Amino acid sequence: MVATAPHYLLLSETQEIADGSTVGGCWRFALQRMDGSDWLEVSDTEPGVGGERLQLLAIIRGLEALDQPSRVTIVTASQYVSRGIRRDLQAWRDNQWRWESFGAWRPIKHQDLWIRLDRALSYHSVTCRSWQYGMVRNRLVSESIGSKPRGKRHALIASRLFGFWARAARKWRHRPAMESMTGASCA
């Protein structure tokens, strides 16, 4: 009997937090087994970490949460992470984690995290999808403008988008192709 690797959907989001002189961010990921049997959602804050580094941490922590080699479909709004996994990772690995810029070799940004992600990818079979949420984002913005304070609008949009992702994952867990979700197009 041949055992097949379980298939998971990994959704991630990040949010930068600036509180006076302190800069940091929070990350969140949700892992769901495609057959619906397992669901894990984890979030945490990272003081002094933001932007692309925070986006990478969310994906890495999601992959490291799996206890066995698995098939994983990553869905992220981060073009940086998606492009890095799909196009750049192999070249960076081949060039000792450097890239060529105007004839000079330079170390890649966040090299330590890309190496850690590469190590996690050696255990799992990963497909990375970019979440294009223009239509959904426009609807959520128009809903949130009315009664919410302007400063909290971004947090509200991110929170509602993540809720949309989680509901979509549960609703379409038996459909392996993310393209079938209404209002989303994967690149």
Residue, then its C-alpha position, 0 to 999 in steps of 0.5 A: m500500500v502506498a501512502t500519499a502525502p496529505h495536502y494542506l492549504l496555507l493562508s498567511e497575512t501580516q500587519e505592521i504595527a507602529d506605536g510611537s517609537t516602536v515598530g513591529g508587526c504581527w503575522r498569522f497563518a492558517l493551515q487546513r487539510m484539504d479533506g477538512s480533518d485538520w485546522l490550525e490557526v496561529s498568530d504572534t507579534e514580532p517586535g522590530v520586524g516588519g514588511e517583507r521579513l514579516q511576510l516570510l516569517a508567516i510562511i516559514r512558521g506555517l510550513e514548520a508547523l507541519d509534522q510530516p512531509s506534505r503537499v502544501t498550497i500557499v496562498t499569499a497576497s505577498q508578491y515578494v514571497s510568491r515571486g521568490i518561491r516561484r522564480d528566484l529561489q532556485a537561482w539564489r541557491d545556485n549562486q550561494w544566496r546572491w544576486e547580480s546587480f550591475g555586474a556585482w554580486r550582492p547578498i539577497k535581502h533576508q538571506d537567513l529566512w530564505i535559507r530557512l524557507d528553502r530547508a522547509l521546502s525540501y521536506h514539502s511539495v509546495t505550490c505558491r499562489s498569489w491572491q489577487y483581491g482587487m474586487v474583494r478589497n474594493r467591496l470591503v473598503s466600501e463596507s468599512i468606510g461608513s462607521k469605522p475610524r479612518g486609522k483602523r480601516h487598514a486593520l479592518i480590511a486585513s482582518r476581513l480578508f483573512g476571514f474571507w480566506a478562511r471561509a473560502a478554504r473551508k467552503w472549497r476544501h474539496r476543490p484542489a484548484m484555488e482558481s475556482m474561488t469567486g472573486a479571486s484569480c491566482a497568478 
